[in-house]
Amino acid sequence: MYKATVWGANGMAGGEALRILAAHPDIEVTTAVSRSKAGQPLWTVHPHLRPDYPEMTFIPPEQAHDAETDIAFLALPHKASWQTILEYRKRGVKVADLSADVRLRDLAAYKEWYGSDHPAPELMNEAVYGLPELHREELKGASLASGVGCNSTCAILGLHPLAKAGLIADVRMELRVGSSEAGGTPSQGGHHPYRDRTLRVYEPFRHRHLAEVIQECGIEASAITMTMTAAPIVRGVQMLAQVRLTRVLKEAEIWKIYRPATAGQPFWSLCPARPAHLRLPDPRLVMGSNRALTGFVLHEDGERLLVVSAIDNLMKGAAGTAVQCANLMLGLEEKTGLDMRPVYPA
């Protein structure tokens, strides 16, 4: 039984990591870290987990490094993970990060998208980008897996098969996202009471998760945009990508591109052609699970393609993928602890 420490355990992504690991047969949470909730019982923040952690209390960061652990999950804010990663690296402890601190490989790109030089550039080359669908073999036995952006995860899983085949001339994405993406600290723009029953466009062209899509799909920045829309849901991301193809294709050719890409993937599935209402995925179809769905419709001109993907942002876009990475890093079966079914209807 591997021992795990969860940092940022009071947050939404940290709470999801705790929920998943509560039923994991090979990883046991022994330490939950939170500066703001230190000393409080874990279940006062996550009441649904009281039966799983009846006695556990949050401990402050100062005490966490002394705790014996085999793997650390860092559900921390941006620019708050790198120092903790360095400390664990000295101890030889594996780290599944959930933040943005080591997602990008290029230092210049990091500065462009995050506004400052990286404080620990050596980590950029050591980290494996934590999306098993693309980097499964690299993650096996790795010591550091980066976090993945929830929006970038949804976009990459939709676009990567086309990009790998060299078929994207340009793409214009809209991502519709739930309020949990804004985190647990209220703001007038992101707080659910203000965004409920609205469709508010809050980023017209560039979101920092776009950097990961460019990195992983190899699409030129000038050929891609990412429009962000706050949707009146709590969980979920839905990507709609209007793709202009590099050549005219038939629908059968598109199926031949996506079927091999998703074949054998434990959590990534291709939507069926029929019935029509299931061809393009809704986030409700993956709610509470680590699953991702991708569907497409080809325009009659054979040159324009609509690609739609859907994930649960707290699961496949954060904690679920982190546990999936941890399984690979520890030599466990990739699906272990992640076989929960979506809740439907939701």
Secondary structure, DSSP 8 states (H G I E B T S, - for coil): -EEEEEETTTSHHHHHHHHHHHT-SSEEEEEEE-STTTTSBGGGT-GGGTTTSSS-B-B-HHHHTTS--SEEEE---TTSSHHHHHHHHHHT-EEEE-SSTT--S-HHHHHHHHSS--S-THHHHH-B-S-HHHHHHHHTT-SEE----HHHHHHHHHHHHHHHTT-EEEEEEEEEE-GGGG-SS--TTTSHHHHTT--EEEESS--TTHHHHHHHH---GGGEEEEEEE-S-SS-EEEEEEEEESS---HHHHHHHHHHHHTT-SSEEE--SSSGGGSS--GGGGTTSS-EEEEEEE-TTSSEEEEEEEE-TTIIIIIHHHHHHHHHHTT--TTTT------S--
